[in-house]
Amino acid sequence: MSRDGLGRSRAASLRKSIALIAVAALTSACMGVSGGAPAGGRNGMGGTLRIAMSASNIPFPTTPPDQGYEGYRFVGNNIYDGLTKYDLDQSDAIPSPQPALATSWTLSPDQLTWTFNLRRDVTFHDGTPFNADAVIFQLDRETDTEHPFYDTLAAGRLATYLLFFKSWQKIDDYTVSITTTAPYAWLLYDLTHVYFPSPTAVMKYGNNNYAQHATGTGPFVMTNYVDGQVMELSANERYWGGRPKLDKIVLYPQPVAASRVAMLQSDGVDWAEVPSPDALDQLKSQGYQIFMGEYPHGIMPRFNQFRPPFKDNLKLRQALNYALNRPGAAALINNVGYPAKQYVYPGHPDYDPAFPGYTYDPQLARRLLAEAGYRPGQLKLRMGYPTGGSGNMFPDPMMQQLQADFKAIGVDVELLPLEWSTILTIGLTGLNAPEWSDIDILWASPAAGQEPDGYQLTFLCQRPGNKPNAAGMCNPDVDRNYLAASASFDPQESNRYLRQMMDAALRNADFLFWMHDLNLRVMAPRVHGFVQPKSWWVDFTKIWVG
């Protein structure tokens, strides 16, 4: 990261110029793959939807994909199904699990064993049947290290969602049961993340070659995949939920925001994820559709609590939370995000009204810094952050604002740019990632409250496999309330425990509570039927282009 004294406006202009110099060649390449603007549909059906993703690569189409929740959104939920799925065709409430490959379920009196009735007459894209054997095959291969098709990478990503799974069994061809380690109310949420590939395809191609032949039961079939360049998904004519309206989806990875804008304006794509916020007024005047809305996602960096200076130093963690000029950062990105006082936004069921949260108060921050044992200019920190990637908003200008905010209270921060995949690896593996030992604060962009089970990876003292929290966070009050919430089948009681969990994490300043995202995306006028849900995920089956 350059520290040569350029003003923010000059630095931003320089970044845009560099991005736009390269975008012409990139857009030409995309036009070459897609053949320009393809013929659209009519009468509410058809067309090809071309998308510029913020991911740095095409999500690897395993189960689950990589590239964070962008992998789930664009690849996982289109190629595959879970036993449950979210109701993403509405924008009024945070989506909840609904029947998918399972049509119904029952829970045993001891609240430990769930029995699922599977959907009949469903086939994988290769024509083979979906049944109980396919469910057992996938659960075994993602958990049993001795399984001949154990998938190490996918198993690591899926482990969080299998944390409470104890055992499973086939009852008959269309009935399976899953037993949990304790009464666990959120199994249906976990199951939205557990995708089912064709066992025939896995056995035929093996784990090493499966990605080139990814085969699920989902609404779209993968018909072209060039790693790092493009993925083409075509409508599944035999989809159990009805043929999707689109004929095709074409995905392009493009981590540079200005480049995504240029691709949209040059008719290389129809949909741009998180475009440069400075371009919004121009895009609106040109007739593009601008979508933004409140949803559970934010930028909540994590302190390295394995060692000093943050280990056992509450005052320091509080000082930096009060040092953040959140309104300034929001203004810098044209208010496509808004200040976060807590991990979730006001109005979210887990929002803690008992704690006012963190605001911009540099005077209090300086006092807390002194109480933490540091004089101005004494503390030097290193923060790892991504230059782009799925769900990261606009890291470069936001990090410049953070660096200036901390400098204003006498704390120097060295900015360390990292690949997004590296940051994800650190967040999953903790001390096993060598980069963590040299980093004091790590950027994080969680789906903050999209689903209650999503808290366990970052909030709990231990991760799957009895490994310590990746950031060294261990707050007994957090764990106790989380586990009580997960064991309660009364939603109101569960949310009460989660609010108490939030209160404990807030008072302990376990995160750098920074920014709520507004899920910015821009589309050409020819894109129809899109619903902006309160979720990272999207329902592509109702969209058409024409």
Secondary structure, DSSP 8 states (H G I E B T S, - for coil): ---S---HHHHHHHHHHHHHHHHHHHHHHHHHHHTSS----BTTB--EEEEEESSSS----SSS-SSHHHHIIIIIHHH---SEEE--S-SSS---EEESSEEEEEE-TTS-EEEEEE-SS-B-TTS-B-SHHHHHHHHHHTT-TTSTT--HHHHHHHGGGGTTEEEEEEEETTEEEEEESS--TTHHHHHTT-----HHHHHHHHHHHHGGG---SSSEEEEEEETTTEEEEEE-TT-TT---S-SEEEEEE---HHHHHHHHHTTS-SEEES--GGGHHHHHHTT-EEE----S-EE--EE-TTSTTTTT-HHHHHHHHHH--HHHHHHHTTTSEEE-SSSS-TTSTT--TTS------HHHHHHHHHHTT--TTTEEEEEEEESS-TT---HHHHHHHHHHHHHHTTEEEEEEEE-HHHHHHHHHHGGGSGGGGG-SEE-----TTSSGGGGHHHHSSEETTTEE-TT----HHHHHHHHHHHT---HHHHHHHHHHHHHHHHHTT-B---EEE---EEE-TTEES----SSS----TT-EE-
